[in-house]
Amino acid sequence: MGRVCVGLDVLTARRPRFLRGRRVGLVCHQASVDAGLGHAAEAIAGLPGVRLAALFAPEHGLGGAAQDHARVPASRDRRLGVPVHSLYGARLAPDPRTLDGLDVLVVDLQDVGARYYTFVWTMALAMRAAAAVGVPVVVLDRPNPLGGVVLEGNRPDPRFASFVGLHPLPIRHGLTIGELAAYLNATHRLGADLTVVPMRGWRRAMRWEDTGCPWVAPSPNMPTPDTARVYPGGCLLEGTNLSEGRGTTRPFELVGAPFLDGHRLAAALDRRRLPGVAFRPAAFQPTFHKHAGRLCGGVQVHVVDAGRFRPVTAYVALMTEARRQAPRRFRWRRPPYEFVRDRLPIDLLSGGPEIRVAVERGTPPAALGRRWRRGLTAFARARRPYLAYA
């Protein structure tokens, strides 16, 4: 199978004059690389007749060093001699003054295909801000590591909109970031003068390993494609007092707490016979974040058949069994979370109270899945005009 050419590769190799004569602002991070691992900022700055005038940093910063929820300061890229404007701090959207004098805003961000991942919402806010001042937007497309076929999860209640879900999408939406830009621009009237530079060679059924593209962690706790596969479920644990494995070498795959018995938890989960996944009893000691320095009992989530694995279902089951094992010690995390102070984090992540209530009542995850079918069918129909790949 041939290597996929991401939008950055297509721009620089096949459309090098596309940005000629323009002052460019670039929204990017450390995973904005080409096939040779060259960074988008340098690649675009090197295009003929192009002036790279500003960089914009999403959550975790340009270098991906900042941990979750850490505000990113404004700075200056000394190597390229351009300002770096923060899009994760006092403002989540570009200040209109930072767009002044730009001829185009380019977005090149590697997404992981889950509603909670904040980079897509950075893109949406940047598109709206650019539209307000008449600056066109170019999105360089990249693969969805989860593929583009399977959809999973609920469509959220708009009343629970936040930076982990500004607009209603299923948890696993099956769109590339370029397709998502086109979908959001049209269906939520962002107003951007939008161009998407498509990939070459990507197909919807591809897993990351099929693409031949190098993996660069798009955030500090997304070290491998394996992490991305579990993340649509694993991120829900941020709404609990369970460790989601931050501070270990296998974030979102290791799950536990000092008050859990990993063998009991693994046995209870195995009895559910969830498709495509196995649970191994595990003990771990996070070096930072929840339960730092304390020995946690729990499980490691092993994806044994990615095609059948349903991460949201699996992690709702995991939360349910953890709460059943330790009902007096399991807790929902308290606000604030992602700049919101009046809603439970689990409800923000879930887009409403449905998943929290299901865990508290012990509702079988399969029953949740049946409730979600109608919404997923409607979303599949709504996204169809914006699918750019076979």
C-alpha positions in Angstrom: 0.0 0.0 0.0 1.4 3.4 -1.0 2.2 6.1 1.4 -0.4 8.8 2.0 0.6 12.3 1.1 -0.8 14.7 3.7 -2.1 18.2 2.8 1.3 19.7 3.7 3.1 17.4 1.3 0.6 18.1 -1.5 0.9 21.9 -0.9 4.7 22.0 -1.0 5.3 19.4 -3.7 2.4 19.8 -6.1 1.1 23.4 -5.4 4.1 25.3 -4.3 2.9 28.6 -5.9 -0.5 28.4 -4.2 0.5 30.9 -1.4 2.9 33.0 -3.5 2.8 36.7 -2.7 0.9 36.2 0.5 1.6 37.0 4.2 0.7 33.8 6.0 -0.4 33.0 9.5 -0.1 29.4 10.5 -2.0 27.4 13.2 0.2 24.4 13.9 1.8 22.2 16.6 4.7 19.7 16.8 2.9 17.1 14.7 2.5 19.4 11.8 5.2 17.6 9.8 5.7 16.4 6.2 6.8 13.0 5.1 10.4 13.8 6.0 9.5 15.1 9.4 10.2 18.7 8.4 7.9 21.1 10.2 5.1 23.0 8.4 6.4 26.4 9.6 9.8 25.9 7.9 8.2 24.3 4.8 5.8 27.1 4.3 8.4 29.8 5.1 10.5 28.2 2.3 7.8 28.3 -0.4 8.6 30.8 -3.2 7.3 34.3 -2.6 5.7 33.4 0.7 6.2 35.4 3.9 5.4 33.6 7.1 4.2 36.4 9.3 2.8 34.7 12.5 2.3 31.4 14.2 -0.7 30.5 16.4 -0.3 27.9 19.1 -3.2 25.6 20.3 -3.4 23.7 23.6 0.0 22.2 24.6 1.9 24.9 22.7 3.9 24.7 19.5 6.4 22.2 21.0 3.7 20.1 22.7 5.4 20.4 26.1 2.6 21.9 28.1 0.4 19.4 29.9 -3.4 19.3 29.8 -5.2 22.5 30.9 -1.9 24.4 31.2 -2.3 27.8 29.6 0.0 28.6 26.7 1.8 32.0 26.8 2.5 34.2 23.8 6.1 34.1 22.7 8.3 34.6 19.7 9.9 32.0 17.4 13.5 33.2 17.4 14.5 30.9 14.6 11.9 32.2 12.2 11.7 35.6 13.7 7.9 35.6 14.0 5.4 36.1 16.9 3.7 33.1 18.4 0.1 33.9 19.5 -1.6 31.8 22.1 -4.9 30.1 21.3 -5.1 28.4 24.7 -5.1 31.0 27.5 -6.8 34.3 27.9 -8.3 33.8 24.5 -9.2 30.6 22.6 -9.7 32.4 19.3 -7.3 34.7 17.5 -7.4 38.3 18.6 -8.5 40.3 15.5 -5.3 42.4 15.9 -3.2 39.2 15.4 -4.8 38.7 12.0 -4.2 42.2 10.9 -2.1 42.3 7.7 -2.4 38.6 7.0 -3.5 37.5 3.5 -4.3 34.0 4.5 -4.6 31.8 7.7 -3.3 28.2 7.2 -4.3 25.5 9.6 -2.2 22.3 9.8 -3.2 20.3 12.9 -3.1 16.5 13.5 -6.4 15.5 15.0 -7.2 12.1 16.6 -10.9 11.7 15.6 -12.6 12.3 18.9 -15.0 15.1 19.8 -13.1 16.1 22.9 -9.7 16.8 21.3 -9.4 20.5 21.4 -7.5 21.1 18.2 -10.6 20.9 16.0 -12.3 23.6 18.1 -9.2 25.8 17.9 -9.6 25.4 14.1 -13.3 26.3 14.2 -12.8 29.4 16.4 -9.9 30.5 14.1 -12.1 30.1 11.1 -14.8 32.2 12.6 -12.3 34.9 13.7 -10.7 34.9 10.2 -14.1 35.2 8.6 -14.9 38.3 10.7 -12.0 40.2 9.4 -12.0 38.9 5.8 -9.0 36.6 5.9 -9.3 33.4 3.9 -8.5 30.1 5.6 -6.6 27.1 4.1 -6.8 23.8 6.0 -4.1 21.2 5.2 -5.8 17.8 5.6 -4.4 14.9 7.6 -5.5 11.3 8.3 -8.0 10.5 11.0 -6.1 7.8 13.0 -9.4 6.0 13.7 -10.3 5.8 10.1 -13.4 7.3 8.6 -16.0 4.6 8.6 -17.1 3.8 12.2 -19.2 6.3 14.2 -19.8 6.0 17.9 -21.3 7.8 20.9 -24.0 10.3 21.5 -24.6 13.7 19.8 -24.3 16.2 22.6 -26.9 18.6 23.9 -25.9 22.1 22.7 -26.6 23.4 26.2 -23.4 21.6 27.3 -21.2 23.2 24.6 -17.6 23.7 25.7 -14.1 23.6 24.4 -14.4 19.8 24.4 -17.4 20.0 22.2 -18.4 23.4 20.8 -20.7 22.0 18.2 -22.7 18.7 18.2 -20.7 15.8 16.9 -20.7 12.1 17.9 -17.8 11.2 20.2 -16.2 9.3 17.3 -17.1 11.3 14.2 -15.1 9.6 11.4 -14.1 12.8 9.6 -10.6 14.1 8.7 -9.8 17.6 10.0 -10.3 18.9 6.5 -13.7 17.3 6.1 -14.7 18.6 9.5 -13.7 22.1 8.6 -16.0 21.9 5.5 -18.8 20.4 7.6 -18.6 22.9 10.4 -18.2 25.9 8.1 -21.4 24.9 6.3 -23.6 23.5 9.0 -22.7 26.0 11.7 -22.2 29.0 9.5 -18.7 29.9 10.5 -18.5 32.1 7.4 -14.9 31.3 6.4 -13.6 31.6 2.9 -12.3 28.1 3.1 -10.0 26.0 0.9 -9.1 22.5 2.0 -5.9 21.0 0.5 -6.7 17.3 0.4 -4.5 14.3 1.0 -3.5 11.9 -1.8 -4.0 8.2 -1.3 -6.0 8.2 1.9 -9.0 5.8 2.2 -11.7 5.8 4.9 -11.0 2.3 6.0 -7.3 3.0 6.7 -5.8 2.7 10.1 -2.8 4.9 10.9 -0.4 2.1 10.2 -1.8 1.8 6.7 -0.9 5.4 5.8 2.9 5.1 6.0 2.9 8.5 7.7 5.3 9.2 10.6 3.6 9.4 14.0 4.5 12.5 16.0 2.6 12.8 19.3 0.1 15.7 18.8 -0.1 16.1 22.5 2.0 15.0 25.5 -0.3 12.1 26.4 -0.9 10.8 22.8 2.4 9.0 22.3 1.3 6.3 19.9 -1.6 5.4 17.5 -2.6 2.8 20.1 -3.4 5.7 22.4 -5.6 7.3 19.8 -7.6 4.1 19.4 -8.6 4.1 23.0 -8.9 7.8 23.5 -12.6 8.3 22.5 -13.5 6.2 25.6 -10.4 6.9 27.7 -10.9 10.7 27.8 -14.1 10.2 29.7 -12.0 9.2 32.7 -10.9 12.8 33.0 -14.4 13.4 34.5 -13.7 11.0 37.3 -11.2 10.5 40.2 -9.7 7.5 38.4 -6.2 7.9 36.9 -6.4 7.7 33.1 -2.7 6.8 33.1 -1.3 10.3 32.8 2.2 10.2 34.4 2.8 6.6 33.0 4.1 5.4 29.7 0.7 4.2 28.6 -1.8 7.0 29.1 -5.5 6.2 28.5 -4.6 2.5 28.3 -3.7 2.2 32.0 -6.7 3.0 34.2 -6.9 2.7 38.0 -6.9 4.1 41.5 -5.4 3.3 44.9 -8.8 2.0 46.0 -9.3 -0.5 43.1 -8.4 -4.2 42.9 -7.1 -4.8 39.4 -7.9 -8.5 39.3 -11.5 -8.1 40.4 -11.9 -5.2 37.9 -10.4 -7.2 34.9 -12.6 -10.2 35.8 -15.8 -8.2 35.9 -15.0 -6.5 32.6 -14.1 -9.9 31.0 -17.5 -11.2 31.9 -19.0 -8.6 29.8 -17.4 -10.1 26.6 -16.9 -6.7 25.0 -15.8 -7.0 21.3 -12.2 -6.4 20.3 -10.8 -5.7 23.7 -9.1 -7.5 26.6 -8.4 -6.2 30.1 -5.2 -7.2 31.9 -4.9 -6.6 35.7 -2.3 -3.9 36.2 -0.5 -2.0 39.0 1.1 1.4 38.2 2.4 4.5 40.0 1.8 7.7 38.2 4.7 10.2 38.3 2.4 13.2 38.1 -1.3 14.0 37.8 -4.0 12.0 39.6 -2.6 9.8 42.4 0.9 10.9 41.7 3.4 8.7 43.6 0.7 6.3 44.8 0.3 2.7 43.8 -2.8 2.2 41.8 -4.7 -1.0 41.1 -6.5 -1.3 37.8 -6.3 -2.6 34.3 -4.5 -2.1 31.0 -6.9 -1.9 28.1 -5.6 -4.0 25.2 -7.2 -3.6 21.8 -7.0 -7.0 20.1 -9.3 -6.3 17.1 -9.4 -2.6 16.2 -12.2 -3.2 13.7 -14.6 -4.6 16.4 -13.4 -2.5 19.3 -15.8 0.2 20.5 -13.9 2.5 22.9 -16.8 4.5 24.2 -18.7 1.4 25.1 -15.6 -0.2 26.7 -14.8 2.7 28.9 -18.4 3.3 30.0 -18.3 -0.3 31.1 -15.0 0.3 32.9 -16.3 3.3 34.8 -19.5 1.3 35.7 -17.5 -1.6 37.1 -15.0 0.7 39.0 -17.9 2.5 40.6 -19.6 -0.8 41.5 -16.4 -2.1 43.1 -15.8 1.1 45.2 -19.1 3.0 45.4 -18.0 5.2 48.3 -14.6 6.1 46.9 -15.4 6.5 43.2 -16.1 10.2 42.5 -17.0 12.5 39.6 -14.4 15.2 39.2 -15.5 18.6 40.3 -15.3 21.8 38.2 -13.6 23.8 36.8 -12.8 22.0 33.6 -11.9 23.5 30.2 -12.8 27.1 31.3 -16.2 26.1 32.6 -17.1 26.4 36.3 -20.7 25.5 36.6 -20.9 22.0 35.0 -19.5 18.6 36.0 -16.5 17.7 33.7 -18.1 14.4 32.9 -21.2 16.2 31.6 -19.1 18.5 29.5 -17.2 15.6 28.0 -20.4 13.6 27.4 -22.4 16.6 26.2 -25.0 16.1 28.9 -25.8 13.9 31.9 -26.7 10.7 30.0 -23.4 8.8 30.4 -23.0 9.9 34.0 -26.5 8.7 34.9 -26.0 5.5 33.0 -22.9 4.7 35.0 -24.7 5.6 38.3 -27.6 3.3 37.4 -25.5 0.5 36.0 -27.2 0.7 32.6 -25.6 -1.8 30.2 -23.5 0.1 27.7 -25.2 -1.8 24.9 -28.4 -0.1 25.9 -26.7 3.2 25.5 -25.5 2.2 22.1 -29.1 1.4 21.0 -30.2 4.9 22.2 -27.5 6.5 20.0 -28.3 4.7 16.8 -30.9 7.2 15.5 -28.5 10.2 16.2 -25.6 8.4 14.5 -27.7 7.6 11.4 -28.8 11.3 11.2 -25.2 12.4 11.5 -24.0 9.9 8.9 -26.5 11.4 6.5 -25.6 15.0 7.4 -21.9 14.5 6.9 -22.2 12.7 3.6 -21.9 15.9 1.3 -18.6 16.7 3.0 -16.8 13.3 2.6 -13.8 13.9 0.4 -12.4 10.4 0.3 -13.7 7.0 -0.9 
